[in-house]
Amino acid sequence: MELFDQNGCLTEEGLHAVIGGQLDELGRLEAAEHLSYCDKCMDRYTALLTADVLEEPPRSARGAVMGTIWVRLMQNTWGRAAVAAVAAVLALTMWRTGTLEQILSTGETVRSWLPETTQTTEPEQLGRPVQDDERTPTQPEQLGKPVQDKEPAPTLSQKLTGTLDSLLFGKNESAAEPDAAVSNQKK
């Protein structure tokens, strides 16, 4: 049995032998390699494998498919038309009520508040390379210097104590001062 013909493609006998599992290991490998790059033989092979499966459907699917395509096309077209109509009505309404003029005048007012910026590029510097001596040297940050901590924040208990002291004894008096003031009054 010849596996390949003169053109290098699988013969009909070779395709039937591949499908029937009648080839030895070397023949199967050669046929598989050929099928991996030859589209013509792969089409013939799949047609033989699925010849009975790919039959005509009992009823035509053309009507259902075309109907679905038509519905989607109309939804897309009418959806776009609806969006355009809403935008046109909104623009006409804004124009007729004067809202559009208010928006434009507000934009002019805001622009008048902003400082004017002018472009200050010198034409003679365009296209000329930057000289190193014209740049201002930057100082690198010194590494290794100690970090100076701020005064530690008071804890919650210190805050509460300070608040209670200020409520009980006044703003600037401490807990020791009222005792001294009371003892001075008794004398």
MARTI-905803 format. One record per residue (C-alpha): residue in three letters; residue number from 0; y, z, x. Coordinates in pm, 1 decimal, always signed. Each point is the difference from the previous one (the first is absolute). Example, Ala and Ser with C-alpha at 12.3 -4.5 7.8 and 13.67 -1.06 7.14 Angstrom:
2
  resn  resi     north        up      east
   ALA     0    -450.0    +780.0   +1230.0
   SER     1    +344.0     -66.0    +137.0
END
This chain:
187
  resn  resi     north        up      east
   MET     0      +0.0      +0.0      +0.0
   GLU     1    +341.9     -97.7    +130.1
   LEU     2    +264.6    +271.0     -41.8
   PHE     3    +298.2    -216.3    +102.7
   ASP     4     +77.1    -369.7     -51.8
   GLN     5    +158.0    -246.9    +247.7
   ASN     6    +355.7    +122.5     -80.5
   GLY     7     -90.5    +359.7     +76.2
   CYS     8      +3.8    +117.9    -363.9
   LEU     9    -285.5    +167.9    -181.9
   THR    10    -246.0    -232.0    -174.8
   GLU    11    -100.9     +52.9    -363.2
   GLU    12    -339.4    +126.6    +121.7
   GLY    13    +178.7    +237.7    +239.6
   LEU    14    +224.2    +139.5    -277.3
   HIS    15    -302.6     +56.2    -226.5
   ALA    16    -185.3    +166.6    +288.7
   VAL    17    +298.0    +233.3     +59.7
   ILE    18     +12.0     +90.1    -369.4
   GLY    19    -377.3     +44.0     -23.3
   GLY    20     -17.5    +214.5    +315.4
   GLN    21    -245.4    -238.9    +168.6
   LEU    22    +176.4      -9.2    +340.5
   ASP    23     -88.2    +199.6    +306.9
   GLU    24    +259.6    +230.4    +160.1
   LEU    25    +144.7    -267.5    +230.3
   GLY    26     +31.2    -247.0    -288.7
   ARG    27    +173.9    +257.9    -219.9
   LEU    28    +247.3     +79.9    +279.0
   GLU    29     +76.0    -368.4     +60.7
   ALA    30     +48.9     -64.9    -371.4
   ALA    31    +221.0    +307.2     -43.2
   GLU    32    +216.3    -102.4    +296.5
   HIS    33     +36.3    -352.3    -136.8
   LEU    34     +87.9    +125.9    -348.7
   SER    35    +268.0    +226.3    +149.7
   TYR    36    +210.7    -294.2    +119.4
   CYS    37    -109.4    -302.9    -207.5
   ASP    38    +175.2      +0.6    -337.2
   LYS    39    -192.3    -301.5    -125.8
   CYS    40    -337.5    +167.6     +53.2
   MET    41    +129.1    +331.3    -137.2
   ASP    42    +108.7    -178.0    -319.9
   ARG    43    -340.1    -162.8     -32.3
   TYR    44    -172.1    +334.2     +68.9
   THR    45    +201.1    +189.5    -262.9
   ALA    46     -48.7    -282.2    -251.1
   LEU    47    -377.4     +29.6     +43.9
   LEU    48     +16.0    +379.5     -33.1
   THR    49    +215.4      -1.6    -312.6
   ALA    50     -97.2    -325.1    -165.8
   ASP    51    -138.5    +166.6    -310.3
   VAL    52    +265.9    +274.0     -17.0
   LEU    53    +307.3    -225.5      -4.3
   GLU    54     -54.7    -167.4    -332.4
   GLU    55    +252.1     -91.7    -264.0
   PRO    56    +116.9    +298.3    -202.6
   PRO    57    -107.1      +0.1    -366.0
   ARG    58    +359.2     -39.3    -115.7
   SER    59    +303.3    -133.3    +174.1
   ALA    60    +211.5    +255.2    +183.5
   ARG    61    +285.8    -246.2     +34.4
   GLY    62    +168.2    +101.3    -326.3
   ALA    63      -2.7    +371.7     +79.3
   VAL    64    +126.2     -50.6    +354.0
   MET    65    +275.5    -240.5    -101.8
   GLY    66    +100.5    +232.5    -284.9
   THR    67     +32.6    +292.8    +238.9
   ILE    68    +204.1    -210.8    +243.4
   TRP    69    +230.1    -111.7    -284.6
   VAL    70     +55.5    +357.0    -121.4
   ARG    71     +85.8    +122.6    +350.0
   LEU    72    +234.7    -294.5     +54.3
   MET    73    +184.5     +70.4    -325.3
   GLN    74     +22.4    +372.6     +74.6
   ASN    75    +146.8     -75.8    +341.2
   THR    76    +245.2    -260.5    -135.5
   TRP    77    +114.4    +205.0    -298.9
   GLY    78     +24.6    +311.8    +214.1
   ARG    79    +233.0    -172.6    +242.0
   ALA    80    +204.4    -146.2    -284.0
   ALA    81     +33.3    +344.8    -159.0
   VAL    82    +121.9    +154.4    +325.3
   ALA    83    +254.3    -280.3     +46.0
   ALA    84    +121.3     +41.1    -360.4
   VAL    85     +44.3    +376.0     +38.3
   ALA    86    +192.5     -50.5    +324.3
   ALA    87    +226.0    -258.9    -164.2
   VAL    88     +71.1    +223.2    -300.5
   LEU    89     +74.3    +295.0    +227.9
   ALA    90    +236.5    -206.4    +216.3
   LEU    91    +179.6    -140.3    -307.5
   THR    92     +34.6    +346.5    -150.0
   MET    93    +142.2    +141.8    +321.8
   TRP    94    +244.2    -289.8     +25.1
   ARG    95    +116.8     +24.2    -364.0
   THR    96     +51.2    +379.3      +6.1
   GLY    97    +192.1      -5.1    +327.1
   THR    98    -256.4    +205.1    +186.4
   LEU    99     -36.7    -270.9    +259.6
   GLU   100    +374.5      +5.2     +75.1
   GLN   101      -8.0    +379.8     +27.6
   ILE   102    -284.7     -17.0    +247.5
   LEU   103    +180.2    -261.7    +208.2
   SER   104    +330.4    +190.2      -3.3
   THR   105    -177.9    +321.9     +94.8
   GLY   106    -150.7    -182.8    +294.7
   GLU   107    +346.4    -117.3    +108.2
   THR   108    +133.5    +355.4     -33.3
   VAL   109    -281.9    +138.2    +210.5
   ARG   110     +59.4    -268.6    +264.4
   SER   111    +369.7     +93.0     +12.3
   TRP   112     -95.0    +360.5     +78.7
   LEU   113    -221.1     -96.8    +291.8
   PRO   114    +159.2     -53.9    +340.1
   GLU   115     +16.3    -357.1    +115.5
   THR   116    -220.8     -83.4    +292.1
   THR   117     +92.7    -274.8    +238.9
   GLN   118    -223.8    -156.3    +254.2
   THR   119    +133.6     +62.3    +351.0
   THR   120    -219.0    -211.5    +219.0
   GLU   121    +175.4    -162.0    +289.4
   PRO   122     -96.1    -365.4     +35.0
   GLU   123      +8.3      +3.6    +377.9
   GLN   124    -273.3    +265.6      +8.5
   LEU   125    -241.3    -199.9    -211.2
   GLY   126    -278.2    -149.2    +206.5
   ARG   127     +95.2    +190.9    +314.5
   PRO   128    -254.6    +247.5    +138.6
   VAL   129     +92.2    +367.4     -17.2
   GLN   130     +94.7    +148.6    +335.6
   ASP   131    -148.7    +337.4     +87.9
   ASP   132    +333.6    +137.3    +123.4
   GLU   133    +155.3     -53.1    -347.6
   ARG   134    -242.5    +235.2    -167.2
   THR   135     +68.5    +368.4     -22.6
   PRO   136    -270.1    +195.3    +177.7
   THR   137    -194.5    +238.9    -215.3
   GLN   138    -105.4    +337.9    +127.5
   PRO   139    -365.4     +81.1     -54.1
   GLU   140     -74.3    +323.5    -174.4
   GLN   141     -74.7    +274.2    +246.9
   LEU   142    -354.5    +114.8     -29.4
   GLY   143    -121.6    +346.9     +73.4
   LYS   144    +309.2    +197.3     -94.1
   PRO   145     -78.8    +307.7    -207.3
   VAL   146     +44.2      -8.2    -372.3
   GLN   147    +250.0    +254.6    -118.2
   ASP   148    -108.0    +160.4    -320.9
   LYS   149    +248.1    +104.0    -260.4
   GLU   150     +19.4    +356.7    -114.5
   PRO   151    -318.7     +73.0    -193.4
   ALA   152     +36.0     -30.6    -375.1
   PRO   153     -21.0    +327.7    -190.0
   THR   154    -330.8     +72.3    -164.8
   LEU   155     -39.1     +45.6    -372.5
   SER   156     -11.4    +377.9     +26.8
   GLN   157    +319.5      -0.4    +208.6
   LYS   158    +170.5    -218.5    -260.5
   LEU   159    -110.7    +227.2    -283.6
   THR   160    +111.2    +310.5    +188.2
   GLY   161    +338.6    -154.8     +70.5
   THR   162     +42.2    -102.6    -363.5
   LEU   163     -95.1    +344.2    -129.4
   ASP   164    +233.6    +165.8    +250.4
   SER   165    +289.6    -218.4    -106.3
   LEU   166     -71.2     +70.2    -369.7
   LEU   167     -33.5    +376.2     +44.0
   PHE   168    +261.2     +69.5    +263.6
   GLY   169    +246.9    -286.1     -17.6
   LYS   170     +39.9    -312.7    +205.9
   ASN   171     +88.7    +135.7    +343.5
   GLU   172    -153.6    +345.9     -10.6
   SER   173    -335.5     +74.9    +148.8
   ALA   174    -247.3    +263.9    -112.5
   ALA   175    +119.1    +246.6    +266.9
   GLU   176    +368.8     -22.6     -88.8
   PRO   177     -22.0    +128.9    -360.4
   ASP   178    -172.4    +315.6    +121.0
   ALA   179    +284.6     +57.6    +240.8
   ALA   180    +252.6     -69.8    -273.3
   VAL   181    -173.7    +240.9    -240.2
   SER   182     -17.3    +275.0    +265.7
   ASN   183    +369.7     -46.5     +77.7
   GLN   184     +86.2     +35.8    -370.5
   LYS   185    -196.4    +326.3     -31.7
   LYS   186    +189.5    +160.9    +285.2
END
